[in-house]
Amino acid sequence: MSAGIPVLTIDGPSGSGKGTVSRAVARALGWHFLDSGAIYRSLAVATTRAGIAPEDVPAVTRLAEHMRLAFTADEPPRVLLDGIDIADQIATETCGNIASRVAALGPVRRALLAKQQAFRHAPGLVADGRDMGTVVFTDAPFKVFLTASAEVRAVRRYKQLKGKGLDVNLADLTADIEARDRRDRERAEAPLVAADDALLIDSSDLSADQVIERVLALVRAPV
């Protein structure tokens, strides 16, 4: 790691608002941005394209090591896998479920660890994910754990996907989110938990702007 370069980690479950908040904070601070969820979702797309089963650990690990990936903090963000924008593909629930499965594989997580840490450049980095503060950037001076109820997150996802013209069912989305939460909390490799020194924020009754203000206040507070 690049010692001395500040990192803000924003961890939490799917649908908690991490992406919107992280990108806005990165733009406000002028810092670099890492969307670790996009990395795992991109790997899910790559495995599907290659016809590889998520349980095929050696093959998925090789893909993780060699895929070329870049993304932006713009709105809407772009995600480039081997030069092709896959932002729409990684937004699907199917992709999210595959990503959660491959993320539970220890060799895959280790293969992607160095790639994630390489995003740490001056003047600073905002890292959005699930284990940014507990595994990837344990020395980060600023840590946030952002959450919301499964029902609220399902409604947010429903509106997002409906806005893209996709046919989705709210009850199914809620069940998928609850199942993914259980899988992420109970996995042996980097389970979804808040770092001991993280600021906990429940966004169920907060607007995105209110969450962004709280996060910026944490980073900008006098030492």
Disulfide bonds with the S-S distance in Angstrom:
none
